[in-house]
Amino acid sequence: MPDQVAAWPTQARQAGTASYNTPVVDINQEGPMGYYSHHVFFCVNQRDDGRQCCSQCGAQQARDYVKKRCKELGVHGPGQIRINNAGCLDRCEEGPVCVIYPEGTWYTYIDEEDVDEIIESHLVEGKEVERLKI
């Protein structure tokens, strides 16, 4: 039996290296997340019922700004940082919110100064921003 598990469940099962109870991993994975060092999800959910939501607080603009800024800094892409939209992360009353993996650190933010601090401190320097954590 091979030492590595195939990247896709069907390939692993066909190769006889996995069952439905066997976790399937990417054979190219390095570090705790593999393809990216950090994965950032910005809640950009829009509620139709008028309740507070991250979209009302400029979440899409913040996400777009962070993605652009990470590209400018040269830290966006494979092996580095990925910035994504997310649907409702169910923390609307604390919003707008984003969460950074692999740490699972949740942040709220108000303006570009806040997200710049998240980029510089957490994503570039590896230091969580305590004042923005939720």
C-alpha positions in Angstrom: 0.0 0.0 0.0 1.4 3.5 -0.9 2.6 5.8 1.9 0.6 8.7 0.5 -3.1 9.1 0.0 -4.4 10.4 -3.4 -5.7 14.0 -3.5 -9.3 13.1 -4.6 -11.6 10.6 -2.7 -12.5 8.7 -5.9 -8.8 8.3 -6.8 -7.9 7.1 -3.3 -10.8 4.6 -3.2 -9.9 3.3 -6.7 -6.3 2.9 -5.7 -7.4 1.0 -2.6 -5.8 3.6 -0.3 -8.9 5.0 1.3 -12.3 4.0 2.6 -15.2 6.2 3.5 -13.8 6.4 7.0 -10.3 7.4 5.9 -9.5 11.1 5.7 -8.3 12.1 2.3 -5.5 14.6 2.1 -3.7 16.4 -0.6 -0.4 14.6 -1.3 1.3 18.0 -2.0 0.2 19.5 1.4 2.8 21.3 3.4 2.1 22.9 6.7 -1.2 22.9 8.5 -3.3 24.1 5.5 -1.4 23.0 2.5 -2.1 25.3 -0.5 -2.3 28.6 1.4 -0.6 29.8 4.6 -3.7 31.7 5.6 -7.3 31.7 4.3 -9.4 34.8 5.2 -13.1 34.7 4.9 -15.1 38.0 5.0 -18.8 37.7 5.7 -20.6 39.6 3.0 -24.1 38.4 3.7 -27.0 40.6 2.8 -30.2 39.9 4.9 -33.5 40.6 3.3 -35.4 41.0 6.5 -33.8 44.3 7.7 -31.8 42.7 10.5 -28.2 43.8 10.9 -25.8 42.1 8.5 -22.1 42.5 7.5 -23.1 43.7 4.1 -24.7 46.9 5.6 -21.3 47.7 7.2 -19.2 47.7 4.0 -18.0 44.2 4.2 -17.6 43.7 0.4 -15.6 46.9 0.1 -13.4 45.8 3.0 -12.8 42.4 1.5 -12.0 43.9 -1.9 -9.6 46.3 -0.3 -7.8 43.5 1.7 -7.5 41.4 -1.5 -6.0 44.3 -3.4 -3.7 45.3 -0.6 -2.4 41.7 -0.2 -1.7 41.6 -3.9 0.2 44.9 -3.7 2.3 43.5 -0.8 3.0 40.4 -2.8 1.5 38.1 -0.2 -1.6 36.9 -2.1 -1.8 33.5 -3.9 -0.6 29.9 -3.7 1.6 29.2 -0.7 0.6 32.6 0.8 -2.7 34.2 1.6 -6.2 33.7 0.1 -9.0 36.2 0.6 -12.6 35.0 0.1 -16.2 36.1 0.4 -18.3 34.1 2.7 -22.0 33.9 3.3 -23.5 34.4 6.7 -21.0 33.5 9.4 -23.7 33.9 12.1 -22.0 36.6 14.1 -24.1 39.5 12.6 -24.4 41.4 15.9 -20.6 41.6 16.1 -20.1 42.6 12.5 -18.7 43.2 10.2 -16.6 40.1 10.7 -13.9 38.0 9.1 -12.2 34.8 10.2 -8.6 33.8 9.5 -7.5 30.2 9.2 -5.6 28.1 10.2 -5.7 29.9 13.5 -9.5 30.3 13.5 -9.1 33.9 14.7 -12.3 36.1 14.4 -12.1 39.8 13.9 -14.4 42.8 13.6 -13.3 46.0 11.9 -14.6 49.5 11.2 -12.3 51.0 8.6 -9.3 50.6 6.4 -7.0 51.4 9.4 -8.4 48.3 11.2 -8.0 46.0 8.2 -4.6 47.3 7.4 -3.6 46.4 11.0 -5.0 42.9 10.5 -3.0 42.5 7.3 0.2 43.8 8.7 0.1 42.3 12.2 -1.7 39.0 11.7 -1.2 38.0 8.0 2.4 39.4 7.5 3.9 39.4 11.0 1.9 36.5 12.5 0.7 38.5 15.5 -3.0 38.6 16.4 -4.7 42.0 16.8 -6.1 41.7 20.2 -8.2 44.9 20.1 -10.1 43.7 17.0 -10.7 40.0 18.1 -14.2 38.8 18.9 
